[in-house]
Every structure is written in C-alpha cells, then in structure tokens.
C-alpha cells in the first residue's frame, strides 16, 4: 500500500506551482543570497517574479517553488510540497525491490535443488522458462535496488548540505569560478551587488586589455579595476562562502519533509 500511495502522491500532488495569485506569498518564503539566486529576478515565460530557490520547468511549463528536479519516472516536478512523497517513493521502492529480490532468491534456491550440479547462472539460462523469468526478475531487483539506494543516498547528502539538485548545479558553477580565481565579494557596499566575477576584455579603441567585474545575475559590466571598488577575493567555497539555506541536517529535513521555514 505504501508504494502505491507514495507513487500516486508524487505523481499527482502539486509540487508547488507558482502563479500570479501566489507569487508574492511564495517570494517571502526564501531570501535571495545574491550568489545563486538574485532579487528582482523575472520569469519571462510565466511573466511573474521568480522567487528564490524556484525554477521554471520547461516540461510542466511553470515555475516550481523550491524546485529540485523534474522526475521522468513519475512525470512530475519535485518541489516544496511533494518532496516528502518523493522520498517516501524512493524508500518504498527500496522495500519493494528488497522483498521482491528476496522472494526471487528463495524461489531460485528451491529450483536449484532440482539441479544440484548447476550453478545459479546455469540454472537460470539452461533450465525451464519459470527459472529464466525468476532469474531475470532477481537480476533486475538487484540492479535497481542499487540504483535507488544510491539515488536515495544522494538526496540525503543534499539534505545534509542544504541544497536541492538544481542548487547543486548552481553551486558547481560558483565553485568553478572560485577555482579560476574569478569570484570576488564587494566589501564596499555602494553597489546593489554582493558578488562579482572578474573578467578580462579587449578595449576595441586601442586594442588593449582591461580588467572588469561583471554581475553574476546578468553578466553586465559593473566597474573596472581602476574604479577603486574594495573587493575581497573568494579563495574557498567552504571557508569564504556561507549557504544561507543550510540550517543543519535536522532542520533541513524539517524544511523539506514537513514544510517548515526558518526565516
């Protein structure tokens, strides 16, 4: 019963669709960190504000609150309101595959008793159709249970880090900039930006090169190295950056499973 309920709820429940009617309320749930999510962001497709931690899904054709990913297995987005059902879906599948694999193994062990000279593999491929079907199901259970366990472990890691699947990709881009030595924090808070990317461009007037700093939000040039803006170079993602969405594993779990907010 658990597998059917969790599959049904993951497939058909609202993941947190953002509409013109609820966008202002959703926008107050999470703050922009001006690093991977930015203020005054706008979805040109939905023609509404794009709140922090949301993303437009091209398959569902709408923005999803606390977007994690679009799951092809249930043909639905995984977001703020159905993440708990998705995790239940994964756990229920582990239980189902474990039990199914156990029953198939027991059946194969019984069948092999009739062919004591054959190995398990020989019993599957060279005896009757019933053993072949049972053996194939056993192999599939073993393969898929490993995949589902790995996927569940990956999501538990994301919960520990306080990120979604979508945010993990965004943090990878930030880490890439840090590795290049191109990410800087604006210490002088005179601009409406918190972090900028260092970039070298060609000055077409005299074919010289100029160091400029561009916005992470829209890649517009904000200022040059000669403008006297006080900056701090980000040397490490772990030491120099703070994930405001990470409240510790327990609170992250409460946020995703019980829809608690901590702002």
Secondary structure, DSSP 4 states (H G I P E B T S, - for coil): -HHHHHHHHHHHS---EE-TTTHHHHHTTS---SSSS-TT-EETTTTEE--TT-EEETTTTEEETT--EEETTTTEEE-TTTHHHHHHHHHHHHHHHHHHHHHHHHHHHHHHTT-TTS-HHHHHHHS-HHHHHHHHHHHHHHHHHHHHHHHHHHHHHHHHHT--HHHHHHHHHHHHHHHHT-EEEESSTTSS-SEEEEEEEEETTTTEEEEEEEETTT--EEEETTS---EEE---HHHH---TT---HHHHHHHHHS-----
